Amino acid sequence: MELESTLDKEHIKLLELFANEINNTKRIEECLILKTLLLSNTVQIEDIKSNIKTVYGYLVSNETIDSCINNLNFKFVTENKMDN
């Protein structure tokens, strides 16, 4: 069975950015925030921090959470990266 793609070039680039820059196994926090948003459309930061403490055994700083939010909003991406 062959799947037909309905994604345009811009959407494919966006997915590639998520895969390469965000969901790239470097930080679990971004993955958990994104997963929570996809499942419930809202995220409580304290719930994310509590989940990480329970499951992974470490405390997440507010600075790390802020950085994750910036990354998820592509605040690190330049126009050159989007044009490639």
N, C-alpha and C positions, 0 to 999 in steps of 0.2 A: 504494500500500500504506500503510495506516494503522497506526501503532504504538500499542499500548495501554499506558498507564502503570500500573504496580503500586506506585508510590511513594505513601506517605501524605504528609500535609501536613508532618509533622516532617522526613521525609527530603528533601523538596523544599526546605525552609528550610535544611537542612544543606548541600545542594548549592549553593544560592544564596550561602550564606556562604563556601564554598570559592571559588566563582567571583568574588565581589566583594571578599573580604578577603585571600585567599591566592593563588590562581592568577589574578592580575589583571595580569600582565606587569610588575609593579614590581620583583620580585626573582627571578632565575633559580634561586637556591639552593633556595627552597621547592619550586619545580616539580621540580627534580632529586631532592630528597629524597623527595618524594611519588612520583615515577615509579619510583625505585629500590625504595621500599617495596612498591609495587604489583607490581613484577616479581619481587622476590626475598624479600620479607617481612623483610628485614634491611638495615640501612644501616651502612656503615663511614664515619665522618666523614672520615677521611683520604682515602678513595676519592672522596668528594664534592669535597673541597678540591682534590685532584689533578686531577680531571676538569674542574673550573672553571678551574684554572690552564692546563691543556692546551688546552681548547676556547675559553675566553674571554679568556685572557691576563692574569688578575689573581689575586692571593692573597686568600683569604677568611679573615677573622679568626674566632677561636673565638667571640667575642661575637656576630658575625653569625649563625653557625651556631646558637648558643644561642637567639637571637631567633627564628630560623626554626622551631626545634623548639617554642618557646612558641607561635608563631602556629599551627603545625600541630596543636597540642593545644588550640587555642582558649583559651589563657590570657588573651587580650586581650578576649574576648567577655563582655559583661555580660548579665544576665538580660533587661534591656530589649531588647537586640538580638535575642535568641532569641524574645521574645514578639511582635515586630513581624511 
